[in-house]
Amino acid sequence: MKYCLTAFAITLMLVATVHAELPSATIAMVNQTLVSGKPTVIDLGARTCIPCKKMAPILEGLSKEYKGKANVLFIDVHEDSAAADRFKIRMIPTQIFFDAKGKEINRHIGFMDKADILKELKAVGLK
């Protein structure tokens, strides 16, 4: 029984790790991030969108890997329609890239892999 519970606990931890997701950022978090002096990507999508689900672990990994060097945020537009209006989102997922001054430099619509996100972050100042 003890081994069964241990195996179950390990399985739950692995499942939680595989499906890790960034929390949906608030407008206050976005505003603070854009004046942080770091390049930023904001992914606007939804937890129910298939390409958005595929991007979730990529964004989570980038957030951890580049902590202190770049900001990686996610906003669920189904939970925060004001953000969708503010950023003029027409389709999801949409990734918006900002330079260290908080100026929008580029945006992309659709799934984006890690290499392409990194390429864009480097273009806006990631070192």
N, C-alpha and C positions, 0 to 999 in steps of 0.2 A: 504494500500500500504506500509506504514511504517513497519507494522508487517511482511509483506511478504518479504521485503528486509532484515529485521533482521533475519528472519528464514533462508533465503537463505545464509546470511553471516555465520551464525552458522553452517549450513550444510557444507559449504566450509571448515571451520576450522576443523570440525570433519573429513572430508574426507582427508584433508592434514595431520592430525595427524595419522590416521590409515595407510596411505601410506608413512609415514616418511622413508626416506632413508639416509644413510650416503653418503656424496659426495665421488666420486671416488678419491682416494688419488693419489698424484703425486709421482714420484720417490724421489723428494726432501723431501716430507712429510714422506715417508717411511724411508729414510736415517736418518732424524732427530728423528723419533720415535724410531728407533733401537738403538740409543745412549742416549736415555732419562733416562735409569736406571730403567725402568718399564717393567713388563711382557707385551707381545704384542701378539695379534692375528690379522693376516691379512687374510681376506676372499677374495679370488680371484674368481670372478664369472662374471655374466653379468646381466644387468637389465631385459633381456628378458627370462632368464632361470627360470623355475618354482620353483625348490628348492631354488634358489637364492632369488626369490621374497618372498618366505615363511620365509627365514632367515632375510630379511631386517629389520623387526620390532624388532626382537630379538637382532640383532647387534646394532641397534639404542638405544634400552633400556639399553643394557650392557654398551655402550659408555657413556651414561648419568649417570648410576648408579655407575660406577667405575671410573669416571673422576678423574684424579689425582692419581689413584692407578694402573690402567692398561690402555693400549692403544688398541683400537678396530678400525681397518681400513678396508675399502672395496676398492678393485680395480676392475673396469670393464675391463676385458681382451679384450673385443671387441673394447673398446676405446683405450686401452693401451696394444698392443700386445708385446711391449718390456718387460713389467712386466711379462707377461706370459712366455717369454723366460728366463728372469732373474731367475724366481722362478721354472723353468722347470715344468710348469703346463701341465698336460696331459688331465685332465677332470675337469669340473666345477660342483658345487663349490668345491674349495679346501681351507681348512683352515690351516694356518701355525702358529705354536705357537713358540714364541721366549722367552728366559729368559731375565732377566734384563740387561744382557751383550750384548744382540742382537744376541745370538747364537740360531740357529734353534734347537728345541728340539723334536718337533713332528709335524706331518701333518695328516690331515684327508681328505678324498674325499667323497663328498656327503652332504646331509642335516645333520645339527647338531643342536640339541635343546639346549636351554639355560642351562639346568643342565649339559649336557656333555661339553659345552664350558667352563662353570665355573670350572668343574672338571679339565680340561686341563690347564686353567689359574692358578689354585691353584697348579698344578703340576710344573708349571714353575715359581712359586714364588708369586702369588697373595695372599695377607694377608687380 
